[in-house]
């Protein structure tokens, strides 16, 4: 049986990369979109079969996570949409997915700590995004 | 495809792919992952530089020249070379007139390309 495909929508590479790698390590097939337009593009073409979209409310800045989630639910109701209000919540959702995944049991909190360190490092270099 | 024994015993090679065209990026990333590489996807050179400056390890950069944002692929390649002089850098473009500029900082790859050809190219650079 093919693993489920998760589309992660996240603008921030320092969040997206550890998150997507974590989900891959959990056994999922993972696609990446950096904004809502890319996410719509992936879903609309039908080129890829997507089972789950995972995103942060603020991770799709061009139109906002709520608008993208609403569009997905209206136009692609078969796709499960997981929307987190914070990066920590998104990682928790990813952890839940991982527990149900083919290679489950990996601790999402280690990834969250790693992302925190990456974002703290950036804050020291150039503060432009608050970790919440 | 790259046999797994050709990959670094410390873990998979980490390739930073910089490409703003979504499906081009998806295709090259998927092909590289299928070949055993770990791929970091960046949609612009600015994000790629941010990733590099974060201190996260990478082994190779594969970048388009024309990317949105402040930096283009050439500027990114120059900065990568300054920070990691020995790191392989592949710079691609559909504009062959940019080959000379690209060759200052890395290996020029003309577009369009076949992702499987890029895997062979990258594999040969690791030897």
gemmi code that builds the backbone of each chain (N, CA, C; Angstrom):
import gemmi

chains = {
    "A": [
        ("UNK", (0.850, -1.197, 0.000), (0.000, 0.000, 0.000), (0.886, 1.248, 0.000)),
        ("UNK", (0.565, 2.175, -0.878), (1.346, 3.410, -0.985), (1.156, 4.254, 0.277)),
        ("UNK", (2.213, 4.893, 0.735), (2.025, 5.796, 1.881), (1.199, 7.010, 1.475)),
        ("UNK", (0.504, 7.586, 2.428), (-0.285, 8.785, 2.144), (0.640, 9.918, 1.705)),
        ("UNK", (0.101, 10.806, 0.873), (0.863, 11.964, 0.422), (0.394, 13.197, 1.184)),
        ("UNK", (1.340, 13.873, 1.774), (1.055, 15.081, 2.552), (1.647, 16.280, 1.830)),
        ("UNK", (0.834, 17.286, 1.618), (1.327, 18.554, 1.076), (1.523, 19.510, 2.249)),
        ("UNK", (2.754, 19.924, 2.459), (3.063, 20.879, 3.525), (3.167, 22.276, 2.907)),
        ("UNK", (2.393, 23.203, 3.427), (2.417, 24.582, 2.941), (3.058, 25.444, 4.018)),
        ("UNK", (4.231, 25.931, 3.733), (4.968, 26.715, 4.735), (5.978, 27.592, 4.020)),
        ("UNK", (5.901, 28.875, 4.287), (6.776, 29.818, 3.587), (8.207, 29.775, 4.097)),
        ("UNK", (8.365, 29.435, 5.371), (9.662, 29.591, 6.032), (10.502, 28.323, 5.871)),
        ("UNK", (11.603, 28.436, 5.169), (12.434, 27.261, 4.897), (12.991, 26.649, 6.186)),
        ("UNK", (13.198, 27.470, 7.208), (13.753, 26.949, 8.460), (12.712, 26.160, 9.254)),
        ("UNK", (11.459, 26.330, 8.910), (10.392, 25.511, 9.490), (10.061, 24.352, 8.554)),
        ("UNK", (9.929, 24.689, 7.271), (9.455, 23.695, 6.299), (10.410, 22.503, 6.162)),
        ("UNK", (11.714, 22.792, 6.108), (12.649, 21.696, 5.840), (12.663, 20.646, 6.971)),
        ("UNK", (12.815, 21.074, 8.241), (12.792, 20.041, 9.291), (11.439, 19.331, 9.378)),
        ("UNK", (10.358, 20.086, 9.165), (9.016, 19.500, 9.240), (8.810, 18.447, 8.149)),
        ("UNK", (9.148, 18.793, 6.926), (8.937, 17.851, 5.827), (9.868, 16.638, 5.958)),
        ("UNK", (11.094, 16.870, 6.401), (12.006, 15.737, 6.565), (11.497, 14.795, 7.649)),
        ("UNK", (10.948, 15.381, 8.713), (10.365, 14.571, 9.796), (9.247, 13.670, 9.256)),
        ("UNK", (8.359, 14.273, 8.459), (7.244, 13.485, 7.919), (7.743, 12.417, 6.947)),
        ("UNK", (8.791, 12.738, 6.187), (9.379, 11.708, 5.302), (9.975, 10.580, 6.138)),
        ("UNK", (10.664, 10.960, 7.216), (11.244, 9.940, 8.088), (10.161, 9.059, 8.712)),
        ("UNK", (8.967, 9.626, 8.852), (7.842, 8.863, 9.402), (7.205, 7.966, 8.338)),
        ("UNK", (7.704, 8.055, 7.115), (7.256, 7.134, 6.076), (6.291, 7.709, 5.067)),
        ("UNK", (5.997, 8.984, 5.177), (5.048, 9.597, 4.244), (5.749, 10.099, 2.988)),
        ("UNK", (4.963, 10.215, 1.926), (5.403, 10.948, 0.745), (5.007, 12.395, 0.987)),
        ("UNK", (5.948, 13.288, 0.835), (5.697, 14.691, 1.210), (6.012, 15.615, 0.041)),
        ("UNK", (5.072, 16.495, -0.253), (5.274, 17.548, -1.239), (5.337, 18.875, -0.501)),
        ("UNK", (6.028, 19.837, -1.119), (6.230, 21.117, -0.442), (5.692, 22.266, -1.289)),
        ("UNK", (5.012, 23.196, -0.636), (4.588, 24.435, -1.280), (4.987, 25.584, -0.376)),
        ("UNK", (5.468, 26.658, -0.982), (5.955, 27.769, -0.165), (4.886, 28.837, 0.047)),
        ("UNK", (3.780, 28.716, -0.646), (2.692, 29.678, -0.444), (1.385, 29.076, -0.954)),
        ("UNK", (0.317, 29.839, -0.778), (-1.002, 29.324, -1.152), (-1.112, 29.116, -2.661)),
        ("UNK", (-0.491, 29.998, -3.436), (-0.575, 29.857, -4.897), (0.048, 28.546, -5.346)),
        ("UNK", (1.185, 28.200, -4.764), (1.806, 26.927, -5.121), (0.925, 25.756, -4.677)),
        ("UNK", (0.356, 25.882, -3.493), (-0.505, 24.801, -2.996), (-1.697, 24.605, -3.925)),
        ("UNK", (-2.317, 25.709, -4.325), (-3.445, 25.612, -5.262), (-2.986, 24.984, -6.574)),
        ("UNK", (-1.788, 25.365, -7.016), (-1.260, 24.814, -8.258), (-1.089, 23.311, -8.197)),
        ("UNK", (-0.530, 22.837, -7.098), (-0.313, 21.397, -6.946), (-1.644, 20.657, -6.936)),
        ("UNK", (-2.586, 21.201, -6.177), (-3.871, 20.509, -6.030), (-4.695, 20.599, -7.315)),
        ("UNK", (-4.705, 21.771, -7.930), (-5.597, 22.004, -9.076), (-5.224, 21.184, -10.301)),
        ("UNK", (-3.939, 20.997, -10.523), (-3.547, 20.279, -11.737), (-3.952, 18.810, -11.684)),
        ("UNK", (-4.107, 18.296, -10.480), (-4.454, 16.883, -10.357), (-3.295, 15.966, -10.712)),
        ("UNK", (-2.125, 16.543, -10.926), (-0.950, 15.756, -11.282), (-0.520, 14.868, -10.124)),
        ("UNK", (-0.734, 15.374, -8.932), (-0.360, 14.632, -7.727), (-1.612, 14.308, -6.940)),
        ("UNK", (-1.666, 13.106, -6.430), (-2.781, 12.731, -5.572), (-2.422, 13.102, -4.132)),
        ("UNK", (-3.183, 14.025, -3.577), (-2.857, 14.537, -2.235), (-3.904, 14.037, -1.240)),
        ("UNK", (-3.447, 13.498, -0.150), (-4.368, 12.996, 0.870), (-4.572, 14.008, 1.991)),
        ("UNK", (-3.501, 14.708, 2.348), (-3.547, 15.597, 3.509), (-2.801, 16.885, 3.173)),
        ("UNK", (-3.363, 18.022, 3.576), (-2.633, 19.288, 3.505), (-2.392, 19.756, 4.934)),
        ("UNK", (-1.149, 20.025, 5.244), (-0.771, 20.466, 6.591), (-0.161, 21.848, 6.493)),
        ("UNK", (-0.685, 22.781, 7.278), (-0.134, 24.139, 7.199), (-0.375, 24.921, 8.483)),
        ("UNK", (0.435, 25.941, 8.582), (0.327, 26.932, 9.642), (-0.613, 28.035, 9.126)),
        ("UNK", (-1.425, 28.596, 9.982), (-2.323, 29.686, 9.564), (-1.527, 30.796, 8.874)),
        ("UNK", (-0.317, 31.049, 9.397), (0.509, 32.134, 8.845), (1.529, 31.625, 7.833)),
        ("UNK", (1.475, 30.333, 7.554), (2.478, 29.760, 6.665), (2.209, 29.990, 5.196)),
        ("UNK", (1.016, 30.490, 4.873), (0.651, 30.773, 3.484), (0.287, 32.246, 3.384)),
        ("UNK", (1.287, 33.120, 3.407), (1.040, 34.541, 3.625), (0.267, 35.256, 2.524)),
        ("UNK", (0.310, 34.743, 1.297), (-0.303, 35.501, 0.209), (-1.802, 35.637, 0.386)),
        ("UNK", (-2.446, 34.648, 0.926), (-3.892, 34.760, 1.118), (-4.339, 34.275, 2.488)),
        ("UNK", (-3.422, 33.717, 3.255), (-3.762, 33.259, 4.586), (-4.192, 31.802, 4.589)),
        ("UNK", (-3.860, 31.132, 5.670), (-4.155, 29.710, 5.773), (-5.645, 29.418, 5.800)),
        ("UNK", (-6.423, 30.312, 6.436), (-7.865, 30.060, 6.516), (-8.505, 30.060, 5.132)),
        ("UNK", (-8.101, 31.026, 4.299), (-8.676, 31.113, 2.951), (-8.305, 29.882, 2.125)),
        ("UNK", (-7.064, 29.461, 2.254), (-6.638, 28.270, 1.514), (-7.385, 27.039, 2.020)),
        ("UNK", (-7.524, 26.932, 3.328), (-8.252, 25.788, 3.900), (-9.700, 25.787, 3.439)),
        ("UNK", (-10.301, 26.954, 3.402), (-11.690, 27.060, 2.962), (-11.826, 26.646, 1.499)),
        ("UNK", (-10.880, 27.105, 0.676), (-10.899, 26.740, -0.748), (-10.740, 25.232, -0.917)),
        ("UNK", (-9.844, 24.655, -0.156), (-9.622, 23.206, -0.255), (-10.882, 22.445, 0.152)),
        ("UNK", (-11.499, 22.875, 1.226), (-12.676, 22.145, 1.722), (-13.838, 22.263, 0.749)),
        ("UNK", (-13.930, 23.405, 0.058), (-15.019, 23.604, -0.906), (-14.779, 22.848, -2.205)),
        ("UNK", (-13.536, 22.891, -2.667), (-13.247, 22.367, -4.001), (-12.639, 20.969, -4.011)),
        ("UNK", (-12.055, 20.579, -2.895), (-11.418, 19.252, -2.830), (-11.740, 18.622, -1.469)),
        ("UNK", (-13.006, 18.302, -1.271), (-13.410, 17.826, 0.065), (-12.777, 16.510, 0.476)),
        ("UNK", (-12.240, 15.763, -0.486), (-11.616, 14.479, -0.119), (-10.262, 14.679, 0.564)),
        ("UNK", (-9.694, 15.873, 0.393), (-8.394, 16.137, 1.011), (-8.603, 16.555, 2.464)),
        ("UNK", (-7.890, 15.891, 3.349), (-7.963, 16.245, 4.772), (-7.081, 17.470, 5.004)),
        ("UNK", (-7.647, 18.486, 5.628), (-6.900, 19.717, 5.868), (-6.585, 19.828, 7.361)),
        ("UNK", (-5.305, 19.959, 7.662), (-4.872, 20.137, 9.047), (-4.235, 21.513, 9.167)),
        ("UNK", (-4.851, 22.347, 9.971), (-4.443, 23.743, 10.073), (-4.046, 24.033, 11.512)),
        ("UNK", (-2.813, 24.454, 11.702), (-2.353, 24.792, 13.041), (-2.237, 26.297, 13.212)),
        ("UNK", (-2.533, 26.778, 14.397), (-2.465, 28.213, 14.649), (-1.061, 28.702, 14.953)),
        ("UNK", (-0.217, 27.796, 15.340), (1.173, 28.140, 15.645), (2.076, 27.051, 15.068)),
        ("UNK", (3.361, 27.358, 15.009), (4.295, 26.342, 14.523), (4.294, 25.137, 15.461)),
        ("UNK", (4.217, 25.414, 16.753), (4.194, 24.310, 17.715), (2.990, 23.404, 17.480)),
        ("UNK", (1.847, 24.008, 17.177), (0.638, 23.209, 16.931), (0.775, 22.400, 15.636)),
        ("UNK", (1.377, 23.011, 14.626), (1.596, 22.280, 13.372), (2.491, 21.067, 13.618)),
        ("UNK", (3.531, 21.272, 14.423), (4.422, 20.137, 14.734), (3.691, 19.060, 15.529)),
        ("UNK", (2.789, 19.501, 16.394), (2.000, 18.521, 17.149), (1.104, 17.714, 16.205)),
        ("UNK", (0.506, 18.401, 15.238), (-0.310, 17.705, 14.237), (0.555, 16.727, 13.437)),
        ("UNK", (1.767, 17.170, 13.100), (2.690, 16.284, 12.379), (3.038, 15.071, 13.237)),
        ("UNK", (3.198, 15.302, 14.539), (3.479, 14.193, 15.453), (2.344, 13.181, 15.480)),
        ("UNK", (1.104, 13.686, 15.456), (-0.054, 12.782, 15.411), (-0.046, 11.967, 14.119)),
        ("UNK", (0.275, 12.649, 13.007), (0.363, 11.930, 11.731), (1.449, 10.864, 11.796)),
        ("UNK", (2.566, 11.251, 12.392), (3.696, 10.317, 12.464), (3.316, 9.070, 13.272)),
        ("UNK", (2.594, 9.279, 14.352), (2.194, 8.123, 15.166), (1.336, 7.146, 14.378)),
        ("UNK", (0.603, 7.675, 13.398), (-0.244, 6.820, 12.551), (0.471, 6.392, 11.271)),
        ("UNK", (1.698, 6.836, 11.096), (2.389, 6.636, 9.820), (3.110, 5.305, 9.724)),
        ("UNK", (3.625, 5.024, 8.521), (4.307, 3.743, 8.285), (5.528, 3.534, 9.173)),
        ("UNK", (6.211, 4.604, 9.502), (7.419, 4.494, 10.338), (7.205, 5.282, 11.619)),
        ("UNK", (6.071, 5.121, 12.227), (5.640, 5.963, 13.341), (6.529, 5.884, 14.570)),
        ("UNK", (6.242, 6.788, 15.509), (6.921, 6.741, 16.788), (8.056, 7.726, 16.950)),
        ("UNK", (8.342, 8.517, 15.912), (9.405, 9.513, 16.053), (8.856, 10.720, 16.801)),
        ("UNK", (9.655, 11.264, 17.682), (9.189, 12.309, 18.584), (9.227, 13.682, 17.904)),
        ("UNK", (8.076, 14.278, 17.713), (8.008, 15.577, 17.046), (8.655, 16.676, 17.876)),
        ("UNK", (8.726, 16.472, 19.195), (9.272, 17.533, 20.046), (10.751, 17.788, 19.770)),
        ("UNK", (11.456, 16.750, 19.322), (12.858, 16.955, 18.945), (12.959, 17.871, 17.728)),
        ("UNK", (12.033, 17.703, 16.795), (12.011, 18.546, 15.599), (11.619, 19.969, 15.980)),
        ("UNK", (10.663, 20.089, 16.864), (10.232, 21.414, 17.323), (11.388, 22.144, 18.000)),
        ("UNK", (12.131, 21.425, 18.827), (13.289, 22.050, 19.479), (14.324, 22.483, 18.441)),
        ("UNK", (14.498, 21.650, 17.428), (15.462, 21.980, 16.368), (15.011, 23.251, 15.639)),
        ("UNK", (13.739, 23.338, 15.316), (13.220, 24.532, 14.632), (13.380, 25.760, 15.532)),
        ("UNK", (13.124, 25.587, 16.804), (13.296, 26.712, 17.741), (14.723, 27.231, 17.715)),
        ("UNK", (15.674, 26.290, 17.677), (17.085, 26.705, 17.651), (17.402, 27.444, 16.342)),
        ("UNK", (16.868, 26.925, 15.243), (17.121, 27.580, 13.946), (16.538, 28.994, 13.939)),
        ("UNK", (15.326, 29.127, 14.457), (14.681, 30.443, 14.440), (15.340, 31.400, 15.429)),
        ("UNK", (15.813, 30.855, 16.534), (16.529, 31.705, 17.493), (17.815, 32.224, 16.869)),
        ("UNK", (18.479, 31.364, 16.109), (19.699, 31.791, 15.421), (19.412, 32.893, 14.426)),
        ("UNK", (18.310, 32.767, 13.717), (17.953, 33.820, 12.765), (17.583, 35.114, 13.498)),
        ("UNK", (16.896, 34.980, 14.612), (16.523, 36.182, 15.365), (17.757, 36.972, 15.761)),
        ("UNK", (18.827, 36.225, 16.056), (20.066, 36.920, 16.411), (20.668, 37.601, 15.179)),
        ("UNK", (20.538, 36.952, 14.025), (21.113, 37.533, 12.798), (20.230, 38.635, 12.236)),
        ("UNK", (18.933, 38.371, 12.122), (18.016, 39.356, 11.537), (16.596, 39.044, 11.987)),
        ("UNK", (16.133, 39.739, 13.008), (14.812, 39.423, 13.535), (13.704, 39.830, 12.558)),
        ("UNK", (13.012, 38.858, 12.004), (11.905, 39.199, 11.113), (10.713, 38.260, 11.272)),
        ("UNK", (10.866, 37.286, 12.129), (9.711, 36.428, 12.370), (9.754, 35.921, 13.797)),
        ("UNK", (8.683, 36.091, 14.493), (8.602, 35.664, 15.883), (8.183, 34.202, 15.939)),
        ("UNK", (8.822, 33.447, 16.804), (8.401, 32.070, 16.998), (7.299, 32.047, 18.033)),
        ("UNK", (6.180, 31.427, 17.702), (5.083, 31.398, 18.682), (4.449, 30.016, 18.742)),
    ],
    "B": [
        ("UNK", (20.104, 5.988, -11.579), (19.946, 6.184, -10.149), (21.266, 5.942, -9.413)),
        ("UNK", (21.403, 6.538, -8.283), (22.644, 6.427, -7.519), (22.546, 5.232, -6.573)),
        ("UNK", (23.407, 4.253, -6.746), (23.387, 3.153, -5.771), (23.658, 3.688, -4.372)),
        ("UNK", (22.989, 3.122, -3.401), (23.100, 3.674, -2.051), (24.525, 3.625, -1.525)),
        ("UNK", (25.332, 2.633, -2.005), (26.694, 2.543, -1.481), (27.568, 3.702, -1.933)),
        ("UNK", (27.083, 4.467, -2.929), (27.864, 5.618, -3.368), (27.632, 6.827, -2.463)),
        ("UNK", (26.639, 6.724, -1.614), (26.334, 7.855, -0.761), (27.228, 7.838, 0.474)),
        ("UNK", (27.339, 8.996, 1.066), (28.198, 9.182, 2.231), (27.775, 8.246, 3.364)),
        ("UNK", (28.761, 7.601, 3.960), (28.438, 6.686, 5.039), (27.882, 7.418, 6.253)),
        ("UNK", (28.092, 8.747, 6.334), (27.558, 9.519, 7.456), (26.094, 9.884, 7.229)),
        ("UNK", (25.535, 9.495, 6.129), (24.140, 9.825, 5.832), (24.021, 10.264, 4.404)),
        ("UNK", (22.786, 10.473, 3.979), (22.597, 10.862, 2.585), (23.174, 12.237, 2.293)),
        ("UNK", (23.627, 12.419, 1.065), (24.061, 13.745, 0.627), (22.877, 14.693, 0.663)),
        ("UNK", (23.143, 15.900, 1.106), (22.069, 16.903, 1.205), (22.254, 17.909, 0.083)),
        ("UNK", (21.283, 17.932, -0.786), (21.320, 18.811, -1.951), (20.313, 19.936, -1.754)),
        ("UNK", (20.791, 21.158, -1.847), (19.916, 22.331, -1.763), (19.502, 22.704, -3.187)),
        ("UNK", (18.220, 22.554, -3.474), (17.686, 22.853, -4.803), (16.961, 24.200, -4.757)),
        ("UNK", (17.361, 25.106, -5.637), (16.762, 26.448, -5.665), (16.082, 26.635, -7.021)),
        ("UNK", (14.773, 26.685, -6.997), (14.011, 26.768, -8.246), (12.625, 27.340, -7.922)),
        ("UNK", (12.253, 28.392, -8.651), (10.958, 29.014, -8.344), (9.803, 28.399, -9.119)),
        ("UNK", (10.108, 27.688, -10.199), (9.019, 27.037, -10.942), (8.639, 25.750, -10.216)),
        ("UNK", (7.425, 25.763, -9.684), (6.981, 24.702, -8.768), (7.188, 23.302, -9.317)),
        ("UNK", (6.706, 23.051, -10.528), (6.738, 21.671, -11.011), (8.146, 21.253, -11.455)),
        ("UNK", (8.941, 22.220, -11.881), (10.347, 21.912, -12.167), (11.036, 21.516, -10.860)),
        ("UNK", (10.767, 22.296, -9.813), (11.376, 21.998, -8.505), (10.901, 20.641, -7.986)),
        ("UNK", (9.607, 20.390, -8.106), (9.077, 19.113, -7.623), (9.709, 17.942, -8.363)),
        ("UNK", (9.874, 18.088, -9.676), (10.421, 16.987, -10.474), (11.871, 16.683, -10.110)),
        ("UNK", (12.686, 17.718, -10.026), (14.098, 17.470, -9.721), (14.252, 16.976, -8.281)),
        ("UNK", (13.446, 17.535, -7.372), (13.526, 17.099, -5.971), (13.110, 15.639, -5.843)),
        ("UNK", (12.028, 15.267, -6.511), (11.543, 13.881, -6.411), (12.565, 12.916, -7.010)),
        ("UNK", (13.161, 13.300, -8.129), (14.135, 12.412, -8.775), (15.374, 12.242, -7.898)),
        ("UNK", (15.832, 13.335, -7.316), (16.999, 13.243, -6.432), (16.685, 12.413, -5.185)),
        ("UNK", (15.491, 12.611, -4.631), (15.130, 11.818, -3.436), (15.050, 10.333, -3.789)),
        ("UNK", (14.476, 10.049, -4.942), (14.362, 8.656, -5.366), (15.754, 8.027, -5.507)),
        ("UNK", (16.734, 8.856, -5.860), (18.103, 8.369, -6.030), (18.855, 8.280, -4.701)),
        ("UNK", (18.226, 8.676, -3.620), (18.845, 8.520, -2.314), (19.381, 9.789, -1.691)),
        ("UNK", (19.199, 10.912, -2.366), (19.653, 12.178, -1.800), (18.604, 12.736, -0.844)),
        ("UNK", (19.079, 13.518, 0.112), (18.154, 14.319, 0.906), (18.110, 15.694, 0.243)),
        ("UNK", (16.921, 16.197, 0.006), (16.776, 17.426, -0.767), (16.146, 18.512, 0.095)),
        ("UNK", (16.752, 19.676, 0.049), (16.175, 20.860, 0.680), (15.651, 21.734, -0.447)),
        ("UNK", (14.371, 22.054, -0.414), (13.763, 22.821, -1.496), (13.667, 24.294, -1.105)),
        ("UNK", (14.165, 25.149, -1.988), (14.025, 26.594, -1.805), (13.420, 27.167, -3.080)),
        ("UNK", (12.458, 28.074, -2.905), (11.802, 28.674, -4.073), (12.500, 29.945, -4.528)),
        ("UNK", (13.480, 30.392, -3.758), (14.230, 31.595, -4.153), (15.611, 31.536, -3.510)),
        ("UNK", (16.519, 32.320, -4.080), (17.898, 32.312, -3.582), (17.987, 32.910, -2.179)),
        ("UNK", (17.110, 33.857, -1.876), (17.123, 34.462, -0.534), (16.882, 33.394, 0.542)),
        ("UNK", (15.873, 32.558, 0.310), (15.568, 31.494, 1.280), (16.711, 30.495, 1.346)),
        ("UNK", (17.299, 30.206, 0.196), (18.426, 29.268, 0.179), (19.583, 29.801, 1.013)),
        ("UNK", (19.877, 31.087, 0.863), (20.967, 31.676, 1.641), (20.641, 31.645, 3.130)),
        ("UNK", (19.384, 31.905, 3.443), (18.972, 31.850, 4.839), (19.217, 30.455, 5.410)),
        ("UNK", (18.915, 29.446, 4.625), (19.140, 28.074, 5.082), (20.627, 27.826, 5.298)),
        ("UNK", (21.434, 28.281, 4.355), (22.890, 28.090, 4.469), (23.416, 28.814, 5.707)),
        ("UNK", (22.946, 30.042, 5.906), (23.440, 30.830, 7.045), (22.965, 30.275, 8.380)),
        ("UNK", (21.932, 29.433, 8.350), (21.452, 28.843, 9.604), (22.453, 27.827, 10.157)),
        ("UNK", (23.395, 27.417, 9.317), (24.380, 26.439, 9.764), (23.977, 25.007, 9.502)),
        ("UNK", (22.787, 24.799, 8.939), (22.369, 23.441, 8.598), (23.313, 22.882, 7.530)),
        ("UNK", (23.683, 21.632, 7.645), (24.662, 21.091, 6.682), (24.056, 20.884, 5.299)),
        ("UNK", (24.830, 21.216, 4.295), (24.483, 20.855, 2.920), (25.776, 20.397, 2.234)),
        ("UNK", (25.618, 19.595, 1.214), (26.781, 19.071, 0.504), (26.904, 19.645, -0.896)),
        ("UNK", (25.821, 20.155, -1.438), (25.835, 20.579, -2.835), (24.666, 21.536, -3.081)),
        ("UNK", (24.893, 22.501, -3.962), (23.829, 23.458, -4.317), (23.515, 23.320, -5.800)),
        ("UNK", (22.230, 23.245, -6.095), (21.756, 23.202, -7.480), (20.755, 24.339, -7.630)),
        ("UNK", (21.155, 25.391, -8.354), (20.306, 26.586, -8.373), (19.999, 27.072, -9.786)),
        ("UNK", (18.803, 27.550, -9.956), (18.437, 28.281, -11.160), (19.062, 29.682, -11.040)),
        ("UNK", (19.296, 30.349, -12.170), (19.828, 31.711, -12.088), (18.718, 32.706, -11.802)),
        ("UNK", (17.649, 32.604, -12.547), (16.558, 33.573, -12.376), (15.640, 33.109, -11.260)),
        ("UNK", (15.744, 33.775, -10.132), (14.841, 33.463, -9.030), (14.305, 34.775, -8.478)),
        ("UNK", (13.099, 34.764, -7.932), (12.536, 36.001, -7.383), (13.264, 36.412, -6.108)),
        ("UNK", (13.159, 37.671, -5.754), (13.775, 38.140, -4.518), (14.984, 39.021, -4.771)),
        ("UNK", (15.766, 39.233, -3.727), (16.917, 40.141, -3.804), (18.069, 39.478, -4.544)),
        ("UNK", (18.399, 38.277, -4.149), (19.514, 37.563, -4.783), (19.024, 36.772, -5.988)),
        ("UNK", (19.897, 36.619, -6.981), (19.621, 35.626, -8.016), (20.561, 34.440, -7.799)),
        ("UNK", (20.482, 33.456, -8.672), (21.278, 32.250, -8.485), (22.771, 32.493, -8.569)),
        ("UNK", (23.175, 33.461, -9.381), (24.606, 33.774, -9.483), (25.130, 34.373, -8.181)),
        ("UNK", (24.352, 35.294, -7.616), (24.771, 35.904, -6.343), (24.809, 34.860, -5.237)),
        ("UNK", (23.854, 33.961, -5.279), (23.854, 32.872, -4.281), (25.113, 32.017, -4.447)),
        ("UNK", (25.400, 31.649, -5.701), (26.570, 30.804, -5.956), (27.850, 31.489, -5.482)),
        ("UNK", (27.946, 32.782, -5.716), (29.128, 33.534, -5.271), (29.268, 33.447, -3.749)),
        ("UNK", (28.150, 33.603, -3.051), (28.202, 33.555, -1.585), (28.511, 32.145, -1.071)),
        ("UNK", (27.955, 31.158, -1.753), (28.256, 29.777, -1.356), (29.742, 29.507, -1.528)),
        ("UNK", (30.288, 29.926, -2.652), (31.713, 29.737, -2.921), (32.587, 30.450, -1.880)),
        ("UNK", (32.137, 31.636, -1.465), (32.912, 32.377, -0.459), (32.925, 31.639, 0.872)),
        ("UNK", (31.790, 31.018, 1.206), (31.668, 30.345, 2.495), (32.232, 28.921, 2.445)),
        ("UNK", (31.970, 28.239, 1.330), (32.403, 26.841, 1.167), (33.105, 26.696, -0.180)),
        ("UNK", (34.387, 27.017, -0.263), (35.076, 27.038, -1.561), (35.067, 25.702, -2.305)),
        ("UNK", (34.961, 24.596, -1.578), (35.040, 23.294, -2.232), (33.671, 22.686, -2.532)),
        ("UNK", (32.625, 23.365, -2.129), (31.299, 22.774, -2.331), (30.899, 22.804, -3.807)),
        ("UNK", (30.449, 21.658, -4.355), (29.965, 21.683, -5.737), (28.728, 22.565, -5.875)),
        ("UNK", (28.750, 23.402, -6.907), (27.612, 24.282, -7.185), (27.240, 24.112, -8.653)),
        ("UNK", (25.983, 23.811, -8.896), (25.468, 23.698, -10.263), (24.491, 24.850, -10.488)),
        ("UNK", (24.688, 25.542, -11.604), (23.914, 26.753, -11.875), (23.221, 26.566, -13.223)),
        ("UNK", (21.903, 26.615, -13.220), (21.200, 26.309, -14.471), (20.430, 27.517, -14.978)),
        ("UNK", (20.271, 27.542, -16.282), (19.517, 28.630, -16.927), (19.141, 28.203, -18.339)),
        ("UNK", (18.048, 28.783, -18.805), (17.667, 28.591, -20.199), (18.370, 29.563, -21.119)),
        ("UNK", (19.116, 30.490, -20.546), (19.837, 31.500, -21.313), (21.315, 31.109, -21.398)),
        ("UNK", (21.720, 30.593, -22.547), (23.092, 30.090, -22.679), (24.128, 31.211, -22.619)),
        ("UNK", (23.673, 32.462, -22.804), (24.620, 33.585, -22.710), (25.135, 33.778, -21.285)),
        ("UNK", (24.465, 33.163, -20.334), (24.891, 33.302, -18.938), (25.911, 32.239, -18.521)),
        ("UNK", (26.272, 31.378, -19.464), (27.196, 30.291, -19.112), (28.527, 30.826, -18.590)),
        ("UNK", (29.034, 31.859, -19.241), (30.322, 32.417, -18.813), (30.267, 32.935, -17.392)),
        ("UNK", (29.231, 33.685, -17.077), (29.088, 34.220, -15.714), (28.914, 33.094, -14.704)),
        ("UNK", (28.114, 32.098, -15.089), (27.860, 30.987, -14.161), (29.139, 30.190, -13.904)),
        ("UNK", (29.960, 30.056, -14.934), (31.148, 29.215, -14.810), (32.182, 29.793, -13.843)),
        ("UNK", (32.043, 31.057, -13.498), (32.937, 31.629, -12.476), (32.710, 30.987, -11.114)),
        ("UNK", (31.446, 30.583, -10.885), (31.083, 30.141, -9.531), (30.694, 28.670, -9.448)),
        ("UNK", (30.513, 28.033, -10.589), (30.112, 26.634, -10.552), (29.995, 26.063, -11.941)),
        ("UNK", (29.321, 24.930, -12.036), (29.147, 24.277, -13.339), (27.812, 24.700, -13.926)),
        ("UNK", (27.846, 25.169, -15.152), (26.627, 25.613, -15.821), (25.838, 24.412, -16.344)),
        ("UNK", (24.530, 24.456, -16.129), (23.641, 23.399, -16.626), (22.573, 24.065, -17.492)),
        ("UNK", (22.549, 23.767, -18.795), (21.526, 24.392, -19.625), (20.134, 23.832, -19.352)),
        ("UNK", (19.163, 24.717, -19.431), (17.751, 24.325, -19.311), (17.145, 24.276, -20.703)),
        ("UNK", (16.208, 23.398, -20.961), (15.661, 22.404, -20.029), (16.612, 21.232, -19.841)),
        ("UNK", (16.467, 20.574, -18.709), (17.306, 19.412, -18.420), (16.419, 18.227, -18.041)),
        ("UNK", (17.016, 17.053, -18.145), (16.347, 15.833, -17.700), (16.766, 15.580, -16.258)),
        ("UNK", (15.833, 15.453, -15.335), (16.225, 15.220, -13.940), (17.156, 14.020, -13.752)),
        ("UNK", (16.946, 12.965, -14.531), (17.829, 11.802, -14.366), (19.261, 12.138, -14.797)),
        ("UNK", (19.380, 13.037, -15.788), (20.710, 13.489, -16.188), (21.383, 14.282, -15.086)),
        ("UNK", (20.583, 15.040, -14.345), (21.135, 15.821, -13.230), (21.624, 14.886, -12.128)),
        ("UNK", (20.901, 13.811, -11.904), (21.350, 12.835, -10.905), (22.724, 12.281, -11.302)),
        ("UNK", (22.878, 11.940, -12.582), (24.174, 11.420, -13.045), (25.271, 12.465, -12.866)),
        ("UNK", (24.938, 13.715, -13.205), (25.900, 14.804, -13.085), (26.346, 14.999, -11.639)),
        ("UNK", (25.385, 14.993, -10.755), (25.682, 15.197, -9.332), (26.473, 14.012, -8.791)),
        ("UNK", (26.069, 12.826, -9.180), (26.782, 11.633, -8.725), (28.239, 11.666, -9.152)),
        ("UNK", (28.461, 12.082, -10.402), (29.857, 12.116, -10.896), (30.659, 13.175, -10.145)),
        ("UNK", (30.004, 14.235, -9.691), (30.720, 15.280, -8.955), (31.132, 14.821, -7.575)),
        ("UNK", (30.483, 13.768, -7.075), (30.777, 13.279, -5.728), (31.967, 12.343, -5.724)),
        ("UNK", (32.374, 11.876, -6.893), (33.447, 10.872, -6.938), (34.808, 11.515, -6.741)),
    ],
}
model = gemmi.Model(1)
for chain_id, residues in chains.items():
    chain = gemmi.Chain(chain_id)
    for i, (resn, *xyz) in enumerate(residues, 1):
        res = gemmi.Residue()
        res.name, res.seqid = resn, gemmi.SeqId(i, " ")
        for name, pos in zip(("N", "CA", "C"), xyz):
            atom = gemmi.Atom()
            atom.name, atom.element = name, gemmi.Element(name[0])
            atom.pos, atom.b_iso = gemmi.Position(*pos), 0.0
            res.add_atom(atom)
        chain.add_residue(res)
    model.add_chain(chain)
structure = gemmi.Structure()
structure.add_model(model)
structure.setup_entities()
